Amino acid sequence: MLRHIWIPLKDGTRLAARVWLPEGARGPVPAVLEYIPYRKNDGTAPRDATLHGQFAQAGYAAVRVDCRGSGDSDGVMLDEYHQQELDDALEVLAWIEEQEWSDGQVAIIGKSWGGFNGLQIAALRPPQLRCIVTVCSTDDRYADDVHYAGGCLLASEMLPWAATMLAYNARPGDPAVLGDAWRAQWLERLESTVPYAQTWLAHQRRDAYWQHGSVCEDFSAIQVPVYAVGGWLDPYRGAVFRLLEHLDADNAPAKALIGPWAHTYPHQAEPGPAMDFQGECVRWFDHWMRGADNGIMEEPRLRAWIPDSTPVGSDREVRPGRWVTEPSWPTRGVEPQRIPLRAWSDGRATALLRSALAVGAASGDFLKFGDVPGQYGDQAADDGRSYTFTGPVLEETVEILGVPSVTLRVTADRPRAQLAVRLCEVFPDGSSKLVTTGLLNLTHRDGHAEPEPLEPGRAYDVRVPLFAIGHAFGAGNRVRVSVSASLWPWVWPSPNEATVQLETAHGELTLPVRAPRPEEEGALPAFAPPREGPPHSIEVTGIPGARTVFFDQASGEQTVVTTPADGTMVDHADGLTRTGRDLNRFRLTEGDPHSALVECEREESIRRDDWATRVHTLSRMTADGDDFLVVNTLRAYEGTPRPDGDGERQVFARTWSYSVPRDQV
């Protein structure tokens, strides 16, 4: 392994890379690139060892590059998927082509950020690119990312992710790589880094900012094979179906895999079962870069996991189920079943939904990484504070695969209001299991580009698409649709207390019903379990995540506190040690939308021997009826703290405060 190598760019910037080369290779080989901002030396080093080391064992040069402004790379990272990032990627590909160990062919793999930019780079048609694997990503940056969903601002994700990137971008490069220049580069980076939330809040509708990097604007721009991978607990999963449907089968043949997983690579999947994902990737690379006749393109285009019907909470670590396939998407094997909701109502002609209510805490994290505290809990309590349409007891299992939707007739007393729809499975003991969710800012009822305020008192028929899902509703259970005007802390409340009237006689649930095909499914070869990777020098001590919900009955104030799983990484090859700590706090007082508060604290420590640095950030977001208000504080320290309080000194501090007008949100 080449632990560090520089990639020079035309403007004088250098990008930092790590390269795994196959042992005993005879001549140049194809390369696999992962291009992300999460630091090859420490941030993703444990994961990289499991992925790229195995690609090298399979005969590929695996190249892991830190984006401009991250890790040891020069420069400043100005935003997600900035045009500079994509321009740099083209130079990286050209550099790989020129290396003596490269035969000029490159595949791109990436999860999340690397899955996004893999699609974006493919749309630029670089001549070196032969295929991509995109995991937990999207074709539409507005519809599917951690900023907005259904036109609603994601309170649980936007500021927390911006806070994470503020801390990440403020970390120093490694003196072992940069030498004495590390401190000057660090201070320059601290001076130049910017909080991202201000930019994201400035674009509350789907405008040119979000169109940039959204490959759905022109699917035909992609002219290489795409393997799209997702998980049922990952909010980006809908893109897998859209890519299958819209990519040109002749010029960009697509294949798709959706497992039971959260926002993780499938070989590290939580919840399980995990799989030999590296082996599946190697089959893909072998076919498209080595011409291997391994049958991967003769297989069905879609392979998906259908989870069994299991009691609430019993499948948080492993989700029982089975693999199914479809030859294409859309497919004749899935038929829409339309169910009038009036037959499931409680007999009332109308129901009133109020905002802001503390409904939604049992939904878990919006962006789930698989840790148990972030997964959903029993929905029964939230169902009790929502209006529910509950179907009859099922006589037989009903399986769905695809994108459910709900249409409703609603009237609001304010120009701005929102809807949250949860599709649940209700068990005989009354417990309610979350299957999937849909969100809609009612000012976005006709689209996300030009939202229009509601006319108070006027009835509107609206359609709420739910997140794509595969699920089996068990015989003896019931299907439930729960509707609320709040979903905290996922969704930021509307600017004023609003009441939405639901006409229960008007509404329809559309389920994508798939009939099982036992003989066909029984013939599917099983995926192998994750393989053990090559030995490496990295040790990780995990810190488990936690999630607590407090509710003050007297004041009506709810506080949700989350501490995502993290830990300490030590690379015993050189002693580099990284420790991370995150905390998020979400607070809302019922009936007062202006009480909504999100606070995020981040701490990143990096050290080796007597060299030590620490970055601490605190971010806070509130809103009144007119504006969103955000304050970010960044502090950086050098040195090792001592019991007497000396040894660590502050080298940088800055606070940003800004307000952004609300735009129909």
C-alpha positions as CSV (number, residue, x, y, z in Angstrom):
1,M,0.0,0.0,0.0
2,L,1.2,3.5,-0.8
3,R,0.1,5.2,2.4
4,H,0.4,8.7,0.9
5,I,0.8,10.1,-2.6
6,W,0.2,13.5,-4.1
7,I,-2.0,14.2,-7.1
8,P,-1.0,17.5,-8.6
9,L,-3.8,19.6,-10.3
10,K,-3.4,22.3,-12.9
11,D,-4.0,25.2,-10.6
12,G,-1.2,24.1,-8.2
13,T,-3.4,22.4,-5.7
14,R,-2.4,18.9,-4.5
15,L,-4.9,16.2,-3.5
16,A,-3.9,13.6,-1.0
17,A,-4.4,9.9,-2.0
18,R,-3.8,6.4,-0.7
19,V,-3.3,3.6,-3.1
20,W,-3.6,-0.2,-2.7
21,L,-1.7,-2.1,-5.4
22,P,-2.2,-5.8,-6.2
23,E,0.7,-7.9,-5.3
24,G,2.4,-9.7,-8.2
25,A,0.5,-7.9,-10.9
26,R,1.9,-8.5,-14.4
27,G,1.7,-5.1,-16.0
28,P,-0.8,-2.3,-15.6
29,V,-4.2,-3.0,-14.1
30,P,-7.6,-1.3,-13.9
31,A,-8.3,1.1,-11.0
32,V,-11.2,1.6,-8.6
33,L,-11.6,5.2,-7.3
34,E,-13.3,6.4,-4.1
35,Y,-13.3,10.2,-3.9
36,I,-14.7,11.7,-0.7
37,P,-14.0,14.4,2.0
38,Y,-13.8,12.1,5.0
39,R,-10.0,11.8,5.4
40,K,-8.1,8.7,4.3
41,N,-5.7,8.8,7.3
42,D,-8.3,8.6,10.0
43,G,-12.0,9.4,9.2
44,T,-12.7,6.4,6.9
45,A,-9.5,4.5,7.4
46,P,-11.2,1.6,9.1
47,R,-13.8,1.2,6.4
48,D,-11.2,1.8,3.6
49,A,-9.1,-1.2,4.9
50,T,-12.1,-3.5,4.5
51,L,-13.0,-2.3,1.0
52,H,-9.9,-1.2,-0.9
53,G,-7.6,-3.9,0.4
54,Q,-9.9,-6.5,-1.0
55,F,-10.1,-4.8,-4.4
56,A,-6.3,-4.9,-4.5
57,Q,-6.4,-8.6,-3.6
58,A,-8.7,-9.1,-6.7
59,G,-6.2,-7.5,-9.0
60,Y,-7.3,-3.8,-9.0
61,A,-5.4,-0.7,-8.1
62,A,-7.7,0.9,-5.4
63,V,-7.3,4.7,-5.1
64,R,-8.8,6.6,-2.2
65,V,-8.6,10.4,-2.7
66,D,-9.4,13.2,-0.2
67,C,-11.4,16.0,-1.9
68,R,-9.9,19.5,-2.0
69,G,-10.0,21.0,1.4
70,S,-10.2,17.8,3.3
71,G,-7.6,15.6,5.1
72,D,-4.1,16.4,3.8
73,S,-5.4,17.9,0.5
74,D,-4.8,21.6,-0.2
75,G,-7.5,24.2,-0.4
76,V,-10.9,24.7,1.2
77,M,-14.1,22.8,0.7
78,L,-16.8,25.4,-0.2
79,D,-19.9,23.2,-0.3
80,E,-21.2,19.7,-1.2
81,Y,-20.7,18.7,-4.8
82,H,-19.2,22.1,-5.8
83,Q,-18.3,22.5,-9.4
84,Q,-14.6,22.6,-8.3
85,E,-15.0,19.2,-6.7
86,L,-16.3,17.8,-10.0
87,D,-13.6,19.5,-12.1
88,D,-10.9,18.2,-9.8
89,A,-12.3,14.7,-10.2
90,L,-11.7,14.8,-14.0
91,E,-8.1,15.7,-13.3
92,V,-7.8,12.8,-10.8
93,L,-9.1,10.4,-13.4
94,A,-6.6,11.7,-16.0
95,W,-3.8,11.3,-13.4
96,I,-4.7,7.7,-12.7
97,E,-4.7,7.0,-16.4
98,E,-1.1,8.2,-16.6
99,Q,0.3,6.1,-13.8
100,E,2.6,3.2,-14.7
101,W,0.4,0.8,-12.7
102,S,-2.8,1.8,-14.5
103,D,-4.1,0.4,-17.7
104,G,-6.3,3.6,-18.2
105,Q,-9.6,2.1,-17.1
106,V,-11.3,3.4,-13.9
107,A,-14.4,2.4,-12.0
108,I,-15.8,4.7,-9.3
109,I,-17.3,3.4,-6.1
110,G,-18.9,5.5,-3.3
111,K,-21.4,5.6,-0.5
112,S,-23.4,8.7,0.3
113,W,-21.1,11.6,-0.7
114,G,-19.0,9.3,-2.9
115,G,-22.2,7.8,-4.4
116,F,-23.5,11.2,-5.2
117,N,-20.4,12.4,-6.9
118,G,-19.9,9.1,-8.7
119,L,-23.2,9.7,-10.6
120,Q,-22.3,13.4,-11.1
121,I,-18.8,12.5,-12.5
122,A,-20.3,9.8,-14.7
123,A,-22.6,12.5,-16.2
124,L,-19.5,14.4,-17.3
125,R,-18.5,11.4,-19.4
126,P,-14.7,11.2,-18.6
127,P,-13.0,8.9,-21.1
128,Q,-11.3,6.8,-18.4
129,L,-14.6,5.8,-16.7
130,R,-15.9,2.3,-17.4
131,C,-18.6,1.8,-14.7
132,I,-19.7,3.0,-11.3
133,V,-21.1,1.5,-8.0
134,T,-23.3,4.1,-6.2
135,V,-24.4,3.2,-2.7
136,C,-27.0,5.2,-0.6
137,S,-27.1,8.1,-3.0
138,T,-29.6,10.0,-5.1
139,D,-30.3,11.4,-8.5
140,D,-32.2,14.4,-7.0
141,R,-30.4,16.5,-4.4
142,Y,-33.6,18.4,-3.4
143,A,-36.0,15.4,-3.2
144,D,-33.8,12.9,-1.3
145,D,-31.0,14.5,0.6
146,V,-30.7,15.7,4.3
147,H,-31.9,19.2,3.6
148,Y,-35.6,19.0,2.5
149,A,-38.1,16.2,2.0
150,G,-41.5,16.8,0.3
151,G,-40.7,20.5,0.5
152,C,-40.4,20.3,4.3
153,L,-37.2,21.5,6.0
154,L,-35.6,18.5,7.8
155,A,-35.0,19.8,11.3
156,S,-33.3,16.6,12.4
157,E,-30.8,16.6,9.6
158,M,-30.0,19.9,8.0
159,L,-28.3,21.6,10.9
160,P,-26.8,18.4,12.3
161,W,-25.1,17.6,9.0
162,A,-24.0,21.2,8.5
163,A,-22.5,21.1,12.1
164,T,-20.7,17.8,11.3
165,M,-19.2,19.3,8.1
166,L,-18.1,22.5,9.9
167,A,-16.2,20.3,12.4
168,Y,-14.8,18.0,9.7
169,N,-13.6,20.8,7.5
170,A,-11.8,22.5,10.4
171,R,-9.6,19.5,11.2
172,P,-5.8,19.9,10.4
173,G,-3.7,17.9,8.0
174,D,-1.2,15.4,9.3
175,P,2.3,16.7,10.2
176,A,3.7,13.4,9.2
177,V,2.6,14.2,5.6
178,L,2.7,18.0,5.5
179,G,5.8,18.6,7.7
180,D,6.2,21.9,9.4
181,A,3.6,23.5,7.0
182,W,0.7,21.7,8.7
183,R,0.0,24.5,11.2
184,A,-0.1,27.3,8.5
185,Q,-2.3,25.2,6.3
186,W,-4.6,24.5,9.3
187,L,-4.9,28.1,10.3
188,E,-5.6,29.1,6.7
189,R,-8.3,26.4,6.5
190,L,-9.9,27.6,9.8
191,E,-10.0,31.2,8.5
192,S,-11.6,30.2,5.2
193,T,-14.0,27.5,6.2
194,V,-17.7,28.3,5.9
195,P,-20.9,26.9,7.6
196,Y,-23.0,25.3,4.9
197,A,-26.4,25.7,6.5
198,Q,-26.7,29.4,5.4
199,T,-26.4,28.3,1.7
200,W,-28.9,25.5,2.1
201,L,-31.4,27.7,3.9
202,A,-31.1,30.2,1.1
203,H,-32.6,27.7,-1.3
204,Q,-35.8,26.4,0.2
205,R,-37.4,25.5,-3.1
206,R,-36.0,23.3,-5.9
207,D,-34.0,25.9,-7.9
208,A,-30.8,25.9,-10.0
209,Y,-28.7,25.3,-6.8
210,W,-30.3,21.9,-6.3
211,Q,-30.5,21.1,-10.0
212,H,-26.7,21.3,-10.1
213,G,-25.5,17.8,-9.3
214,S,-29.0,16.2,-9.7
215,V,-28.5,13.7,-12.6
216,C,-32.2,13.4,-12.9
217,E,-32.1,16.6,-14.9
218,D,-30.6,14.6,-17.7
219,F,-30.3,10.9,-17.2
220,S,-29.0,10.5,-20.8
221,A,-25.8,12.3,-19.8
222,I,-24.7,9.1,-18.0
223,Q,-23.2,6.7,-20.6
224,V,-21.6,4.0,-18.4
225,P,-23.0,1.0,-16.5
226,V,-24.4,1.8,-13.1
227,Y,-24.8,-0.5,-10.1
228,A,-27.2,1.2,-7.7
229,V,-27.3,0.0,-4.1
230,G,-29.6,1.0,-1.2
231,G,-31.2,-0.2,2.0
232,W,-34.8,-0.1,3.3
233,L,-33.7,2.0,6.4
234,D,-31.8,4.5,4.2
235,P,-33.8,7.6,3.0
236,Y,-32.0,7.6,-0.4
237,R,-33.5,4.3,-1.5
238,G,-36.0,5.7,-3.9
239,A,-33.2,6.7,-6.3
240,V,-32.5,3.0,-6.9
241,F,-35.8,2.6,-8.6
242,R,-35.6,5.9,-10.5
243,L,-32.1,5.0,-11.9
244,L,-33.4,1.6,-13.0
245,E,-36.3,3.2,-14.7
246,H,-34.7,6.1,-16.4
247,L,-31.1,5.2,-17.3
248,D,-30.7,4.2,-21.0
249,A,-30.5,0.4,-21.0
250,D,-28.3,0.4,-24.1
251,N,-25.8,3.1,-23.1
252,A,-26.0,2.9,-19.3
253,P,-27.1,-0.5,-18.4
254,A,-28.2,-0.5,-14.7
255,K,-28.4,-3.1,-12.0
256,A,-29.8,-2.6,-8.5
257,L,-29.6,-4.1,-5.1
258,I,-31.7,-3.1,-2.1
259,G,-31.1,-4.9,1.3
260,P,-32.5,-4.5,4.8
261,W,-29.7,-2.1,5.6
262,A,-29.4,1.5,6.8
263,H,-26.9,4.1,5.5
264,T,-24.0,1.7,5.3
265,Y,-22.0,-0.4,2.9
266,P,-23.6,-3.9,2.7
267,H,-20.6,-5.8,4.0
268,Q,-20.8,-3.7,7.2
269,A,-24.6,-3.7,7.2
270,E,-26.7,-2.9,10.2
271,P,-29.3,-4.3,10.6
272,G,-28.2,-7.5,8.9
273,P,-27.9,-9.8,7.2
274,A,-24.7,-8.4,5.8
275,M,-23.2,-9.8,2.6
276,D,-20.0,-10.2,0.6
277,F,-20.4,-6.8,-1.1
278,Q,-16.8,-6.6,-2.2
279,G,-17.2,-9.9,-4.1
280,E,-20.3,-8.5,-5.8
281,C,-18.4,-5.3,-6.8
282,V,-15.5,-7.4,-8.1
283,R,-17.9,-9.3,-10.4
284,W,-19.2,-5.9,-11.7
285,F,-15.7,-4.6,-12.3
286,D,-14.5,-7.8,-13.8
287,H,-17.4,-7.8,-16.3
288,W,-17.0,-4.2,-17.4
289,M,-13.2,-3.7,-17.2
290,R,-11.9,-7.2,-18.0
291,G,-14.6,-8.6,-20.2
292,A,-15.4,-11.4,-17.8
293,D,-18.3,-13.6,-18.8
294,N,-19.5,-14.1,-15.3
295,G,-23.2,-13.8,-15.9
296,I,-23.8,-10.7,-13.8
297,M,-25.7,-9.0,-16.6
298,E,-27.8,-12.1,-17.3
299,E,-29.2,-11.8,-13.9
300,P,-32.5,-9.9,-13.1
301,R,-31.9,-6.1,-13.0
302,L,-33.3,-5.7,-9.5
303,R,-32.6,-7.8,-6.4
304,A,-34.4,-6.7,-3.2
305,W,-34.8,-8.0,0.3
306,I,-38.4,-8.5,1.5
307,P,-38.4,-8.3,5.3
308,D,-40.7,-10.7,7.1
309,S,-43.5,-9.5,9.4
310,T,-41.9,-9.5,12.8
311,P,-42.9,-7.9,16.1
312,V,-41.8,-4.3,16.8
313,G,-38.2,-4.1,18.0
314,S,-37.4,-7.7,17.3
315,D,-35.4,-7.0,14.1
316,R,-33.2,-4.1,15.0
317,E,-30.0,-6.1,14.6
318,V,-31.0,-8.7,12.0
319,R,-34.1,-8.4,9.8
320,P,-35.5,-11.8,8.8
321,G,-36.7,-12.1,5.2
322,R,-35.7,-13.3,1.8
323,W,-34.3,-12.0,-1.5
324,V,-36.6,-11.5,-4.5
325,T,-35.9,-10.3,-8.0
326,E,-37.5,-8.4,-10.8
327,P,-36.3,-8.4,-14.4
328,S,-36.8,-4.7,-14.9
329,W,-38.4,-1.6,-13.3
330,P,-41.2,-0.8,-13.6
331,T,-42.2,-4.5,-13.6
332,R,-45.3,-6.4,-14.4
333,G,-44.7,-8.4,-11.3
334,V,-45.9,-5.4,-9.1
335,E,-49.5,-4.2,-9.4
336,P,-50.9,-1.1,-7.8
337,Q,-53.7,-1.8,-5.4
338,R,-55.9,1.2,-4.7
339,I,-57.8,1.2,-1.4
340,P,-60.4,3.8,-0.6
341,L,-59.6,5.0,2.9
342,R,-63.2,5.9,3.8
343,A,-63.8,2.2,4.6
344,W,-60.9,2.4,7.1
345,S,-62.1,5.6,8.9
346,D,-63.7,5.7,12.3
347,G,-66.9,7.1,11.0
348,R,-66.2,10.8,11.6
349,A,-66.8,13.0,8.5
350,T,-63.8,15.2,9.4
351,A,-60.8,15.1,11.6
352,L,-58.7,18.0,12.9
353,L,-54.9,17.8,12.8
354,R,-52.9,20.4,14.8
355,S,-49.4,21.8,14.5
356,A,-47.1,22.0,16.4
357,L,-47.5,18.7,18.2
358,A,-44.8,16.5,19.7
359,V,-45.6,13.7,17.3
360,G,-42.8,11.7,15.6
361,A,-40.2,11.0,18.2
362,A,-40.8,7.2,17.9
363,S,-39.8,7.4,14.2
364,G,-36.1,7.3,15.2
365,D,-33.5,9.1,13.1
366,F,-34.4,10.2,9.6
367,L,-30.9,9.3,8.4
368,K,-30.3,5.9,10.0
369,F,-26.9,4.4,10.3
370,G,-28.1,1.1,11.7
371,D,-27.4,1.6,15.4
372,V,-30.3,0.4,17.5
373,P,-31.1,3.7,19.3
374,G,-31.6,5.5,15.9
375,Q,-34.2,3.0,14.7
376,Y,-37.9,3.4,14.9
377,G,-39.9,2.4,18.0
378,D,-43.5,1.4,18.6
379,Q,-45.7,3.9,16.7
380,A,-48.8,3.3,18.9
381,A,-48.4,6.5,21.0
382,D,-47.9,8.7,18.0
383,D,-50.7,6.9,16.2
384,G,-52.9,7.9,19.1
385,R,-52.1,11.6,18.5
386,S,-52.7,11.4,14.8
387,Y,-55.7,10.5,12.7
388,T,-55.6,6.9,11.7
389,F,-57.2,4.8,8.9
390,T,-56.9,1.2,10.0
391,G,-57.7,-1.7,7.7
392,P,-59.3,-5.1,8.5
393,V,-57.4,-8.1,9.8
394,L,-55.5,-9.5,6.9
395,E,-56.4,-13.1,5.9
396,E,-53.1,-13.7,4.2
397,T,-49.7,-12.1,3.9
398,V,-49.6,-9.0,1.6
399,E,-46.2,-8.1,0.2
400,I,-45.3,-4.7,-1.3
401,L,-42.3,-3.5,-3.3
402,G,-42.0,0.0,-4.7
403,V,-43.4,3.4,-3.9
404,P,-46.7,3.6,-2.0
405,S,-48.7,6.8,-2.0
406,V,-51.7,8.4,-0.2
407,T,-54.2,10.9,-1.5
408,L,-56.1,13.1,0.9
409,R,-58.6,16.0,0.9
410,V,-57.5,18.7,3.3
411,T,-58.4,22.2,4.4
412,A,-56.1,24.4,6.4
413,D,-56.7,27.6,8.4
414,R,-53.3,29.1,7.6
415,P,-51.5,29.8,4.3
416,R,-48.7,27.3,5.3
417,A,-49.1,23.8,6.7
418,Q,-47.6,20.4,6.4
419,L,-48.6,16.7,6.4
420,A,-46.8,13.6,7.6
421,V,-48.1,10.2,6.6
422,R,-46.9,7.0,8.2
423,L,-47.7,3.6,6.8
424,C,-47.7,1.1,9.7
425,E,-48.4,-2.6,10.4
426,V,-50.6,-3.1,13.5
427,F,-50.2,-6.3,15.5
428,P,-52.9,-8.0,17.6
429,D,-51.4,-6.7,20.8
430,G,-51.9,-3.1,19.5
431,S,-48.2,-2.4,18.8
432,S,-47.6,-0.5,15.6
433,K,-44.6,-1.0,13.4
434,L,-43.4,1.8,11.1
435,V,-43.1,0.6,7.5
436,T,-42.5,3.8,5.6
437,T,-43.2,7.5,5.7
438,G,-44.2,10.4,3.5
439,L,-43.9,14.2,4.0
440,L,-45.5,17.1,2.2
441,N,-45.3,20.8,2.7
442,L,-48.7,21.8,1.4
443,T,-47.4,24.9,-0.3
444,H,-45.5,22.4,-2.5
445,R,-48.6,20.5,-3.4
446,D,-48.1,21.2,-7.1
447,G,-44.3,21.0,-7.2
448,H,-41.2,22.1,-5.5
449,A,-40.0,24.8,-7.9
450,E,-42.9,27.3,-7.4
451,P,-44.6,26.8,-4.1
452,E,-47.9,28.6,-3.5
453,P,-49.5,29.5,-0.2
454,L,-52.8,27.8,0.7
455,E,-56.0,29.6,0.6
456,P,-57.4,29.2,4.2
457,G,-60.7,27.4,4.2
458,R,-60.3,25.9,0.7
459,A,-60.3,22.2,0.2
460,Y,-57.3,20.6,-1.7
461,D,-56.8,17.1,-3.0
462,V,-53.2,16.3,-2.4
463,R,-51.0,13.3,-3.1
464,V,-48.3,12.3,-0.6
465,P,-45.7,9.8,-2.1
466,L,-44.1,7.7,0.6
467,F,-40.5,6.5,0.7
468,A,-39.9,3.4,-1.4
469,I,-40.2,0.2,0.5
470,G,-40.3,-3.6,0.5
471,H,-42.3,-5.2,3.2
472,A,-44.5,-8.2,4.1
473,F,-47.7,-7.4,6.1
474,G,-48.4,-10.6,8.0
475,A,-51.6,-12.5,8.1
476,G,-53.6,-11.6,11.2
477,N,-52.2,-8.1,11.3
478,R,-53.7,-4.8,10.0
479,V,-52.5,-2.1,7.7
480,R,-52.7,1.5,9.1
481,V,-52.3,4.9,7.6
482,S,-51.5,7.6,10.2
483,V,-51.8,11.3,9.3
484,S,-50.5,14.2,11.3
485,A,-49.7,17.9,10.7
486,S,-46.4,17.5,12.6
487,L,-43.5,15.1,12.7
488,W,-40.9,16.4,15.2
489,P,-38.0,16.4,15.1
490,W,-37.9,15.3,11.5
491,V,-39.8,18.3,10.2
492,W,-39.5,21.9,11.1
493,P,-42.9,23.2,12.1
494,S,-44.9,25.6,10.0
495,P,-44.4,29.3,11.0
496,N,-47.8,29.6,12.8
497,E,-49.9,27.2,14.8
498,A,-52.1,25.6,12.1
499,T,-55.1,23.3,12.0
500,V,-55.6,21.0,9.1
501,Q,-59.0,19.5,8.5
502,L,-59.1,16.0,7.0
503,E,-62.2,14.9,5.1
504,T,-62.2,11.2,5.9
505,A,-64.6,10.2,3.1
506,H,-62.0,11.3,0.5
507,G,-58.7,9.5,0.3
508,E,-56.9,6.6,-1.2
509,L,-53.9,4.4,-0.3
510,T,-52.0,2.9,-3.2
511,L,-49.9,-0.1,-2.4
512,P,-47.4,-1.6,-4.9
513,V,-48.4,-5.2,-4.3
514,R,-46.1,-8.0,-5.4
515,A,-47.2,-11.6,-5.6
516,P,-44.6,-14.0,-4.3
517,R,-43.0,-16.4,-6.8
518,P,-41.7,-19.2,-4.6
519,E,-40.1,-21.4,-7.3
520,E,-38.2,-18.5,-8.8
521,E,-37.1,-17.2,-5.5
522,G,-36.0,-20.6,-4.3
523,A,-33.6,-20.9,-7.2
524,L,-31.8,-17.7,-6.3
525,P,-28.2,-18.2,-5.3
526,A,-27.5,-16.9,-1.9
527,F,-25.1,-14.0,-1.3
528,A,-22.0,-15.2,0.6
529,P,-21.4,-13.6,4.1
530,P,-18.9,-10.8,4.4
531,R,-15.4,-12.1,3.7
532,E,-12.5,-11.4,6.0
533,G,-10.3,-8.8,4.6
534,P,-6.5,-8.6,4.5
535,P,-4.7,-7.7,7.8
536,H,-4.3,-4.0,8.6
537,S,-3.0,-1.8,11.4
538,I,-6.2,-0.1,12.4
539,E,-8.0,-0.6,15.7
540,V,-11.4,1.0,16.6
541,T,-12.9,1.3,20.0
542,G,-16.6,2.1,19.5
543,I,-18.7,4.4,21.6
544,P,-22.4,3.3,21.3
545,G,-25.0,5.8,20.3
546,A,-27.9,6.8,22.5
547,R,-31.3,8.5,22.0
548,T,-33.5,9.8,24.8
549,V,-36.9,11.5,24.8
550,F,-38.1,13.8,27.6
551,F,-41.6,15.2,27.8
552,D,-42.8,17.7,30.4
553,Q,-46.5,17.1,30.9
554,A,-47.0,20.5,32.6
555,S,-45.4,22.7,29.9
556,G,-45.9,20.4,26.9
557,E,-42.1,20.7,26.1
558,Q,-40.5,17.7,24.5
559,T,-36.7,17.3,24.2
560,V,-35.0,14.6,22.1
561,V,-31.3,14.1,22.7
562,T,-29.2,11.9,20.4
563,T,-25.6,11.0,20.6
564,P,-24.7,9.1,17.4
565,A,-22.3,6.2,17.6
566,D,-18.7,7.1,17.2
567,G,-15.4,6.2,18.9
568,T,-11.6,6.2,18.7
569,M,-9.5,5.0,15.9
570,V,-5.8,4.2,16.3
571,D,-3.6,3.4,13.3
572,H,-0.8,1.4,14.9
573,A,1.4,1.8,11.8
574,D,2.1,5.4,12.8
575,G,0.2,6.1,16.0
576,L,-2.3,8.5,14.5
577,T,-5.4,8.6,16.8
578,R,-8.8,10.2,16.1
579,T,-11.7,10.5,18.5
580,G,-15.1,12.0,17.7
581,R,-18.1,13.0,19.8
582,D,-21.5,14.3,18.6
583,L,-24.6,15.5,20.5
584,N,-27.9,16.8,19.0
585,R,-30.7,18.3,21.0
586,F,-34.2,18.9,19.6
587,R,-36.7,20.9,21.6
588,L,-40.3,21.8,21.0
589,T,-43.2,23.1,23.1
590,E,-46.5,22.0,21.9
591,G,-48.7,24.7,20.3
592,D,-45.7,27.0,19.9
593,P,-44.0,26.6,16.6
594,H,-41.5,29.4,17.4
595,S,-40.2,27.3,20.3
596,A,-38.6,24.8,17.9
597,L,-34.8,24.6,18.7
598,V,-32.0,22.4,17.3
599,E,-28.6,22.4,19.0
600,C,-25.6,20.4,17.8
601,E,-22.3,20.0,19.5
602,R,-19.3,18.4,17.7
603,E,-15.8,17.6,18.9
604,E,-12.9,16.1,16.8
605,S,-9.6,15.2,18.4
606,I,-6.6,14.1,16.4
607,R,-3.2,13.3,18.0
608,R,0.0,11.4,17.7
609,D,2.7,11.2,20.4
610,D,3.1,14.8,21.8
611,W,1.2,16.4,18.9
612,A,-2.5,17.0,19.6
613,T,-5.3,19.1,18.2
614,R,-9.0,19.5,19.0
615,V,-11.9,21.1,17.2
616,H,-15.1,22.0,19.0
617,T,-18.2,23.4,17.3
618,L,-21.6,24.5,18.7
619,S,-24.5,25.2,16.3
620,R,-28.0,26.5,17.1
621,M,-31.0,27.0,14.9
622,T,-34.4,28.7,15.8
623,A,-37.1,30.4,13.8
624,D,-39.8,32.9,14.2
625,G,-42.7,33.5,11.8
626,D,-40.5,35.3,9.2
627,D,-36.9,34.0,9.5
628,F,-34.6,31.1,10.3
629,L,-31.9,32.1,12.8
630,V,-28.6,30.2,12.9
631,V,-25.5,30.7,15.1
632,N,-22.3,28.6,14.6
633,T,-19.3,28.8,16.9
634,L,-16.0,27.1,16.0
635,R,-13.0,26.8,18.4
636,A,-9.7,25.1,17.7
637,Y,-7.0,24.0,20.2
638,E,-3.5,22.7,20.0
639,G,-1.7,20.7,22.7
640,T,-2.5,18.0,25.2
641,P,-4.6,19.1,28.2
642,R,-3.1,18.6,31.6
643,P,-4.8,18.2,35.0
644,D,-3.6,21.7,36.0
645,G,-5.5,23.2,33.0
646,D,-2.4,24.0,31.0
647,G,-1.0,22.2,28.0
648,E,-3.8,23.0,25.6
649,R,-4.1,26.5,24.0
650,Q,-6.8,28.0,21.8
651,V,-5.5,28.9,18.4
652,F,-8.7,30.0,16.7
653,A,-12.3,31.1,17.5
654,R,-15.1,32.4,15.4
655,T,-18.8,32.8,15.6
656,W,-21.2,33.2,12.6
657,S,-24.7,34.5,13.1
658,Y,-27.2,35.0,10.3
659,S,-30.9,35.0,9.5
660,V,-32.6,33.7,6.4
661,P,-36.2,34.6,5.4
662,R,-38.6,31.7,5.3
663,D,-39.8,30.9,1.8
664,Q,-43.2,29.0,2.1
665,V,-41.6,26.7,4.6
